[in-house]
Amino acid sequence: MEPSDDYDTINRWMQSHFLRKGERWDSQNSHFDHLEQALIRLLSDLGFVEALKASSLYYKGAIVHGASLHRVQTRLQTLIQEWKRGVRFLTLFFLKVVIVC
């Protein structure tokens, strides 16, 4: 970009060069499709696929991973359900995504 003091010029350039068009998954290709079933089995074996209930009733902390608003609301709802089930934690940690360029 050529140097400019004009906000509209800078904004148009940023919009066309840095902002994602649509969702990430819309632009992903099928390069790794052949690994899908193996990855699903592996992630399932590691406990990343199915929802799990807390195995203990007391924890030092609970973590809510950053995501879209809807996903964070869903994660908080899961914590609320666990709290109602009797699970307790001293600290609630919110993690956010920070992108550094």
N, CA, C and O atoms as a GROMACS GRO file, in nm:
protein
  404
    1MET      N    1   0.084  -0.118   0.000
    1MET     CA    2   0.000   0.000   0.000
    1MET      C    3   0.088   0.124   0.000
    1MET      O    4   0.190   0.131   0.070
    2GLU      N    5   0.048   0.217  -0.078
    2GLU     CA    6   0.118   0.345  -0.078
    2GLU      C    7   0.083   0.420   0.051
    2GLU      O    8  -0.031   0.412   0.097
    3PRO      N    9   0.177   0.491   0.110
    3PRO     CA   10   0.146   0.568   0.231
    3PRO      C   11   0.029   0.664   0.207
    3PRO      O   12   0.019   0.726   0.101
    4SER      N   13  -0.058   0.674   0.307
    4SER     CA   14  -0.174   0.761   0.294
    4SER      C   15  -0.220   0.807   0.431
    4SER      O   16  -0.207   0.734   0.529
    5ASP      N   17  -0.275   0.927   0.437
    5ASP     CA   18  -0.336   0.979   0.559
    5ASP      C   19  -0.488   0.969   0.552
    5ASP      O   20  -0.558   1.006   0.647
    6ASP      N   21  -0.538   0.920   0.440
    6ASP     CA   22  -0.682   0.914   0.419
    6ASP      C   23  -0.738   0.785   0.480
    6ASP      O   24  -0.704   0.675   0.437
    7TYR      N   25  -0.822   0.801   0.580
    7TYR     CA   26  -0.880   0.686   0.651
    7TYR      C   27  -0.953   0.592   0.556
    7TYR      O   28  -0.936   0.471   0.565
    8ASP      N   29  -1.035   0.646   0.467
    8ASP     CA   30  -1.112   0.560   0.376
    8ASP      C   31  -1.022   0.477   0.286
    8ASP      O   32  -1.052   0.361   0.259
    9THR      N   33  -0.914   0.535   0.238
    9THR     CA   34  -0.820   0.461   0.153
    9THR      C   35  -0.755   0.348   0.232
    9THR      O   36  -0.745   0.235   0.184
   10ILE      N   37  -0.710   0.378   0.352
   10ILE     CA   38  -0.648   0.276   0.438
   10ILE      C   39  -0.748   0.168   0.470
   10ILE      O   40  -0.716   0.049   0.464
   11ASN      N   41  -0.870   0.206   0.505
   11ASN     CA   42  -0.973   0.110   0.540
   11ASN      C   43  -1.004   0.018   0.424
   11ASN      O   44  -1.012  -0.104   0.443
   12ARG      N   45  -1.023   0.072   0.303
   12ARG     CA   46  -1.051  -0.012   0.185
   12ARG      C   47  -0.937  -0.111   0.160
   12ARG      O   48  -0.961  -0.227   0.130
   13TRP      N   49  -0.813  -0.063   0.174
   13TRP     CA   50  -0.698  -0.151   0.151
   13TRP      C   51  -0.694  -0.263   0.255
   13TRP      O   52  -0.671  -0.379   0.222
   14MET      N   53  -0.718  -0.227   0.382
   14MET     CA   54  -0.718  -0.329   0.489
   14MET      C   55  -0.830  -0.430   0.467
   14MET      O   56  -0.810  -0.551   0.484
   15GLN      N   57  -0.947  -0.380   0.429
   15GLN     CA   58  -1.060  -0.470   0.406
   15GLN      C   59  -1.028  -0.572   0.296
   15GLN      O   60  -1.064  -0.689   0.307
   16SER      N   61  -0.963  -0.528   0.191
   16SER     CA   62  -0.937  -0.618   0.078
   16SER      C   63  -0.815  -0.707   0.099
   16SER      O   64  -0.803  -0.810   0.033
   17HIS      N   65  -0.724  -0.670   0.189
   17HIS     CA   66  -0.601  -0.749   0.205
   17HIS      C   67  -0.590  -0.827   0.336
   17HIS      O   68  -0.519  -0.927   0.340
   18PHE      N   69  -0.659  -0.784   0.440
   18PHE     CA   70  -0.638  -0.848   0.569
   18PHE      C   71  -0.761  -0.918   0.628
   18PHE      O   72  -0.746  -1.011   0.707
   19LEU      N   73  -0.878  -0.876   0.591
   19LEU     CA   74  -0.996  -0.937   0.651
   19LEU      C   75  -1.035  -1.063   0.577
   19LEU      O   76  -1.031  -1.069   0.454
   20ARG      N   77  -1.074  -1.162   0.653
   20ARG     CA   78  -1.116  -1.290   0.597
   20ARG      C   79  -1.252  -1.272   0.530
   20ARG      O   80  -1.340  -1.204   0.583
   21LYS      N   81  -1.267  -1.332   0.416
   21LYS     CA   82  -1.395  -1.330   0.344
   21LYS      C   83  -1.470  -1.457   0.382
   21LYS      O   84  -1.429  -1.567   0.343
   22GLY      N   85  -1.578  -1.445   0.456
   22GLY     CA   86  -1.655  -1.562   0.495
   22GLY      C   87  -1.589  -1.634   0.611
   22GLY      O   88  -1.502  -1.580   0.679
   23GLU      N   89  -1.631  -1.756   0.632
   23GLU     CA   90  -1.579  -1.837   0.742
   23GLU      C   91  -1.457  -1.916   0.698
   23GLU      O   92  -1.441  -1.945   0.579
   24ARG      N   93  -1.370  -1.952   0.796
   24ARG     CA   94  -1.248  -2.026   0.765
   24ARG      C   95  -1.276  -2.153   0.687
   24ARG      O   96  -1.210  -2.184   0.588
   25TRP      N   97  -1.377  -2.226   0.733
   25TRP     CA   98  -1.403  -2.356   0.674
   25TRP      C   99  -1.455  -2.346   0.531
   25TRP      O  100  -1.450  -2.444   0.457
   26ASP      N  101  -1.505  -2.230   0.491
   26ASP     CA  102  -1.551  -2.214   0.353
   26ASP      C  103  -1.434  -2.219   0.254
   26ASP      O  104  -1.451  -2.262   0.140
   27SER      N  105  -1.317  -2.174   0.298
   27SER     CA  106  -1.204  -2.167   0.206
   27SER      C  107  -1.107  -2.285   0.220
   27SER      O  108  -1.007  -2.293   0.149
   28GLN      N  109  -1.136  -2.375   0.311
   28GLN     CA  110  -1.046  -2.490   0.327
   28GLN      C  111  -1.065  -2.586   0.211
   28GLN      O  112  -1.174  -2.604   0.158
   29ASN      N  113  -0.953  -2.647   0.173
   29ASN     CA  114  -0.962  -2.740   0.062
   29ASN      C  115  -0.973  -2.883   0.115
   29ASN      O  116  -0.983  -2.905   0.236
   30SER      N  117  -0.971  -2.977   0.026
   30SER     CA  118  -0.988  -3.118   0.063
   30SER      C  119  -0.854  -3.192   0.073
   30SER      O  120  -0.850  -3.314   0.062
   31HIS      N  121  -0.747  -3.118   0.094
   31HIS     CA  122  -0.613  -3.177   0.096
   31HIS      C  123  -0.599  -3.291   0.197
   31HIS      O  124  -0.528  -3.388   0.170
   32PHE      N  125  -0.666  -3.281   0.313
   32PHE     CA  126  -0.651  -3.381   0.418
   32PHE      C  127  -0.774  -3.470   0.434
   32PHE      O  128  -0.787  -3.540   0.535
   33ASP      N  129  -0.864  -3.468   0.338
   33ASP     CA  130  -0.986  -3.548   0.349
   33ASP      C  131  -0.957  -3.696   0.370
   33ASP      O  132  -1.032  -3.764   0.440
   34HIS      N  133  -0.852  -3.747   0.310
   34HIS     CA  134  -0.820  -3.889   0.322
   34HIS      C  135  -0.782  -3.928   0.466
   34HIS      O  136  -0.780  -4.046   0.499
   35LEU      N  137  -0.751  -3.831   0.549
   35LEU     CA  138  -0.714  -3.859   0.688
   35LEU      C  139  -0.831  -3.845   0.785
   35LEU      O  140  -0.815  -3.869   0.905
   36GLU      N  141  -0.947  -3.805   0.735
   36GLU     CA  142  -1.059  -3.772   0.823
   36GLU      C  143  -1.096  -3.884   0.920
   36GLU      O  144  -1.107  -3.860   1.040
   37GLN      N  145  -1.116  -4.004   0.870
   37GLN     CA  146  -1.159  -4.113   0.958
   37GLN      C  147  -1.054  -4.148   1.063
   37GLN      O  148  -1.087  -4.172   1.179
   38ALA      N  149  -0.927  -4.149   1.023
   38ALA     CA  150  -0.820  -4.177   1.119
   38ALA      C  151  -0.812  -4.068   1.224
   38ALA      O  152  -0.792  -4.097   1.342
   39LEU      N  153  -0.829  -3.943   1.184
   39LEU     CA  154  -0.825  -3.832   1.279
   39LEU      C  155  -0.943  -3.837   1.376
   39LEU      O  156  -0.926  -3.811   1.495
   40ILE      N  157  -1.060  -3.870   1.326
   40ILE     CA  158  -1.178  -3.880   1.413
   40ILE      C  159  -1.157  -3.990   1.517
   40ILE      O  160  -1.189  -3.970   1.634
   41ARG      N  161  -1.104  -4.104   1.475
   41ARG     CA  162  -1.076  -4.214   1.570
   41ARG      C  163  -0.974  -4.169   1.676
   41ARG      O  164  -0.993  -4.194   1.795
   42LEU      N  165  -0.867  -4.103   1.631
   42LEU     CA  166  -0.764  -4.057   1.723
   42LEU      C  167  -0.820  -3.955   1.821
   42LEU      O  168  -0.797  -3.966   1.942
   43LEU      N  169  -0.892  -3.856   1.771
   43LEU     CA  170  -0.949  -3.754   1.859
   43LEU      C  171  -1.050  -3.814   1.956
   43LEU      O  172  -1.060  -3.771   2.071
   44SER      N  173  -1.124  -3.912   1.910
   44SER     CA  174  -1.219  -3.982   1.998
   44SER      C  175  -1.146  -4.057   2.108
   44SER      O  176  -1.185  -4.051   2.225
   45ASP      N  177  -1.038  -4.128   2.071
   45ASP     CA  178  -0.957  -4.201   2.169
   45ASP      C  179  -0.898  -4.107   2.274
   45ASP      O  180  -0.881  -4.145   2.390
   46LEU      N  181  -0.865  -3.985   2.232
   46LEU     CA  182  -0.807  -3.887   2.324
   46LEU      C  183  -0.913  -3.815   2.408
   46LEU      O  184  -0.879  -3.737   2.497
   47GLY      N  185  -1.040  -3.841   2.380
   47GLY     CA  186  -1.148  -3.780   2.457
   47GLY      C  187  -1.189  -3.642   2.410
   47GLY      O  188  -1.247  -3.566   2.486
   48PHE      N  189  -1.160  -3.610   2.284
   48PHE     CA  190  -1.192  -3.477   2.233
   48PHE      C  191  -1.322  -3.471   2.154
   48PHE      O  192  -1.360  -3.364   2.107
   49VAL      N  193  -1.392  -3.582   2.138
   49VAL     CA  194  -1.510  -3.584   2.053
   49VAL      C  195  -1.639  -3.583   2.134
   49VAL      O  196  -1.726  -3.498   2.114
   50GLU      N  197  -1.651  -3.675   2.226
   50GLU     CA  198  -1.773  -3.687   2.306
   50GLU      C  199  -1.764  -3.599   2.430
   50GLU      O  200  -1.656  -3.581   2.488
   51ALA      N  201  -1.878  -3.544   2.470
   51ALA     CA  202  -1.883  -3.464   2.592
   51ALA      C  203  -1.857  -3.555   2.712
   51ALA      O  204  -1.906  -3.667   2.718
   52LEU      N  205  -1.780  -3.506   2.806
   52LEU     CA  206  -1.751  -3.580   2.928
   52LEU      C  207  -1.799  -3.501   3.048
   52LEU      O  208  -1.785  -3.379   3.053
   53LYS      N  209  -1.855  -3.571   3.143
   53LYS     CA  210  -1.891  -3.507   3.269
   53LYS      C  211  -1.767  -3.503   3.357
   53LYS      O  212  -1.676  -3.584   3.342
   54ALA      N  213  -1.765  -3.408   3.449
   54ALA     CA  214  -1.653  -3.398   3.542
   54ALA      C  215  -1.642  -3.527   3.622
   54ALA      O  216  -1.743  -3.581   3.667
   55SER      N  217  -1.521  -3.576   3.641
   55SER     CA  218  -1.500  -3.702   3.713
   55SER      C  219  -1.483  -3.680   3.862
   55SER      O  220  -1.481  -3.776   3.940
   56SER      N  221  -1.469  -3.555   3.903
   56SER     CA  222  -1.451  -3.520   4.044
   56SER      C  223  -1.554  -3.413   4.078
   56SER      O  224  -1.615  -3.353   3.988
   57LEU      N  225  -1.575  -3.389   4.205
   57LEU     CA  226  -1.669  -3.284   4.244
   57LEU      C  227  -1.598  -3.156   4.286
   57LEU      O  228  -1.664  -3.056   4.314
   58TYR      N  229  -1.465  -3.158   4.291
   58TYR     CA  230  -1.392  -3.039   4.333
   58TYR      C  231  -1.270  -3.018   4.244
   58TYR      O  232  -1.193  -3.110   4.220
   59TYR      N  233  -1.254  -2.895   4.195
   59TYR     CA  234  -1.140  -2.857   4.112
   59TYR      C  235  -1.087  -2.722   4.158
   59TYR      O  236  -1.162  -2.640   4.212
   60LYS      N  237  -0.959  -2.699   4.138
   60LYS     CA  238  -0.902  -2.568   4.169
   60LYS      C  239  -0.951  -2.462   4.072
   60LYS      O  240  -0.962  -2.345   4.109
   61GLY      N  241  -0.981  -2.502   3.949
   61GLY     CA  242  -1.026  -2.404   3.851
   61GLY      C  243  -1.098  -2.470   3.734
   61GLY      O  244  -1.086  -2.591   3.712
   62ALA      N  245  -1.171  -2.388   3.662
   62ALA     CA  246  -1.236  -2.431   3.538
   62ALA      C  247  -1.195  -2.332   3.430
   62ALA      O  248  -1.176  -2.213   3.457
   63ILE      N  249  -1.181  -2.381   3.309
   63ILE     CA  250  -1.135  -2.298   3.197
   63ILE      C  251  -1.244  -2.290   3.092
   63ILE      O  252  -1.305  -2.390   3.055
   64VAL      N  253  -1.268  -2.168   3.045
   64VAL     CA  254  -1.358  -2.145   2.932
   64VAL      C  255  -1.271  -2.093   2.818
   64VAL      O  256  -1.217  -1.983   2.826
   65HIS      N  257  -1.257  -2.174   2.714
   65HIS     CA  258  -1.175  -2.135   2.600
   65HIS      C  259  -1.246  -2.029   2.518
   65HIS      O  260  -1.368  -2.033   2.502
   66GLY      N  261  -1.170  -1.934   2.466
   66GLY     CA  262  -1.226  -1.829   2.381
   66GLY      C  263  -1.274  -1.885   2.249
   66GLY      O  264  -1.219  -1.982   2.197
   67ALA      N  265  -1.377  -1.825   2.196
   67ALA     CA  266  -1.435  -1.867   2.069
   67ALA      C  267  -1.539  -1.764   2.030
   67ALA      O  268  -1.541  -1.653   2.083
   68SER      N  269  -1.625  -1.801   1.936
   68SER     CA  270  -1.736  -1.713   1.900
   68SER      C  271  -1.830  -1.701   2.021
   68SER      O  272  -1.827  -1.785   2.111
   69LEU      N  273  -1.911  -1.598   2.021
   69LEU     CA  274  -2.003  -1.576   2.132
   69LEU      C  275  -2.090  -1.698   2.158
   69LEU      O  276  -2.108  -1.739   2.273
   70HIS      N  277  -2.143  -1.757   2.052
   70HIS     CA  278  -2.230  -1.875   2.067
   70HIS      C  279  -2.156  -1.991   2.135
   70HIS      O  280  -2.211  -2.056   2.224
   71ARG      N  281  -2.032  -2.016   2.093
   71ARG     CA  282  -1.954  -2.126   2.152
   71ARG      C  283  -1.922  -2.099   2.300
   71ARG      O  284  -1.928  -2.190   2.382
   72VAL      N  285  -1.888  -1.975   2.332
   72VAL     CA  286  -1.859  -1.942   2.472
   72VAL      C  287  -1.986  -1.959   2.557
   72VAL      O  288  -1.978  -2.008   2.669
   73GLN      N  289  -2.100  -1.919   2.504
   73GLN     CA  290  -2.226  -1.937   2.577
   73GLN      C  291  -2.253  -2.085   2.600
   73GLN      O  292  -2.297  -2.124   2.708
   74THR      N  293  -2.226  -2.168   2.500
   74THR     CA  294  -2.246  -2.312   2.514
   74THR      C  295  -2.152  -2.368   2.621
   74THR      O  296  -2.194  -2.451   2.701
   75ARG      N  297  -2.027  -2.323   2.622
   75ARG     CA  298  -1.931  -2.371   2.721
   75ARG      C  299  -1.971  -2.328   2.861
   75ARG      O  300  -1.957  -2.405   2.956
   76LEU      N  301  -2.019  -2.205   2.875
   76LEU     CA  302  -2.066  -2.159   3.005
   76LEU      C  303  -2.188  -2.238   3.051
   76LEU      O  304  -2.201  -2.270   3.169
   77GLN      N  305  -2.277  -2.270   2.958
   77GLN     CA  306  -2.394  -2.350   2.992
   77GLN      C  307  -2.353  -2.488   3.044
   77GLN      O  308  -2.414  -2.540   3.137
   78THR      N  309  -2.250  -2.546   2.984
   78THR     CA  310  -2.199  -2.675   3.032
   78THR      C  311  -2.146  -2.661   3.174
   78THR      O  312  -2.172  -2.748   3.258
   79LEU      N  313  -2.072  -2.554   3.202
   79LEU     CA  314  -2.023  -2.532   3.339
   79LEU      C  315  -2.138  -2.514   3.437
   79LEU      O  316  -2.133  -2.565   3.549
   80ILE      N  317  -2.242  -2.443   3.396
   80ILE     CA  318  -2.359  -2.424   3.483
   80ILE      C  319  -2.425  -2.558   3.514
   80ILE      O  320  -2.463  -2.584   3.628
   81GLN      N  321  -2.438  -2.643   3.412
   81GLN     CA  322  -2.496  -2.776   3.433
   81GLN      C  323  -2.412  -2.859   3.530
   81GLN      O  324  -2.466  -2.928   3.617
   82GLU      N  325  -2.281  -2.851   3.515
   82GLU     CA  326  -2.193  -2.924   3.607
   82GLU      C  327  -2.204  -2.868   3.749
   82GLU      O  328  -2.204  -2.944   3.846
   83TRP      N  329  -2.214  -2.736   3.762
   83TRP     CA  330  -2.229  -2.673   3.894
   83TRP      C  331  -2.358  -2.722   3.960
   83TRP      O  332  -2.359  -2.753   4.079
   84LYS      N  333  -2.465  -2.728   3.883
   84LYS     CA  334  -2.593  -2.777   3.936
   84LYS      C  335  -2.584  -2.923   3.976
   84LYS      O  336  -2.657  -2.970   4.063
   85ARG      N  337  -2.493  -2.996   3.912
   85ARG     CA  338  -2.471  -3.138   3.944
   85ARG      C  339  -2.386  -3.154   4.069
   85ARG      O  340  -2.369  -3.265   4.120
   86GLY      N  341  -2.332  -3.042   4.120
   86GLY     CA  342  -2.253  -3.047   4.243
   86GLY      C  343  -2.104  -3.028   4.225
   86GLY      O  344  -2.029  -3.032   4.322
   87VAL      N  345  -2.059  -3.006   4.103
   87VAL     CA  346  -1.917  -2.985   4.076
   87VAL      C  347  -1.881  -2.843   4.120
   87VAL      O  348  -1.954  -2.748   4.090
   88ARG      N  349  -1.769  -2.829   4.192
   88ARG     CA  350  -1.727  -2.698   4.242
   88ARG      C  351  -1.584  -2.668   4.197
   88ARG      O  352  -1.502  -2.759   4.182
   89PHE      N  353  -1.556  -2.540   4.177
   89PHE     CA  354  -1.422  -2.494   4.141
   89PHE      C  355  -1.402  -2.358   4.204
   89PHE      O  356  -1.496  -2.280   4.220
   90LEU      N  357  -1.276  -2.330   4.242
   90LEU     CA  358  -1.245  -2.204   4.309
   90LEU      C  359  -1.235  -2.086   4.213
   90LEU      O  360  -1.277  -1.975   4.244
   91THR      N  361  -1.178  -2.111   4.096
   91THR     CA  362  -1.149  -2.003   4.003
   91THR      C  363  -1.203  -2.038   3.865
   91THR      O  364  -1.197  -2.153   3.822
   92LEU      N  365  -1.255  -1.937   3.798
   92LEU     CA  366  -1.301  -1.954   3.660
   92LEU      C  367  -1.208  -1.874   3.571
   92LEU      O  368  -1.197  -1.752   3.584
   93PHE      N  369  -1.140  -1.942   3.479
   93PHE     CA  370  -1.046  -1.879   3.388
   93PHE      C  371  -1.109  -1.865   3.250
   93PHE      O  372  -1.166  -1.960   3.196
   94PHE      N  373  -1.099  -1.745   3.192
   94PHE     CA  374  -1.144  -1.722   3.056
   94PHE      C  375  -1.021  -1.702   2.970
   94PHE      O  376  -0.940  -1.614   2.996
   95LEU      N  377  -1.006  -1.785   2.867
   95LEU     CA  378  -0.894  -1.772   2.774
   95LEU      C  379  -0.943  -1.704   2.648
   95LEU      O  380  -1.052  -1.734   2.599
   96LYS      N  381  -0.864  -1.612   2.596
   96LYS     CA  382  -0.902  -1.545   2.473
   96LYS      C  383  -0.794  -1.564   2.369
   96LYS      O  384  -0.678  -1.590   2.401
   97VAL      N  385  -0.834  -1.552   2.245
   97VAL     CA  386  -0.740  -1.566   2.134
   97VAL      C  387  -0.682  -1.429   2.105
   97VAL      O  388  -0.755  -1.331   2.090
   98VAL      N  389  -0.551  -1.423   2.096
   98VAL     CA  390  -0.483  -1.299   2.060
   98VAL      C  391  -0.400  -1.328   1.936
   98VAL      O  392  -0.315  -1.417   1.937
   99ILE      N  393  -0.424  -1.252   1.832
   99ILE     CA  394  -0.350  -1.270   1.708
   99ILE      C  395  -0.248  -1.158   1.698
   99ILE      O  396  -0.283  -1.039   1.699
  100VAL      N  397  -0.121  -1.197   1.688
  100VAL     CA  398  -0.015  -1.098   1.677
  100VAL      C  399   0.046  -1.110   1.537
  100VAL      O  400   0.087  -1.217   1.495
  101CYS      N  401   0.049  -1.000   1.468
  101CYS     CA  402   0.105  -1.001   1.333
  101CYS      C  403   0.243  -0.938   1.333
  101CYS      O  404   0.307  -0.929   1.228
   0.00000   0.00000   0.00000
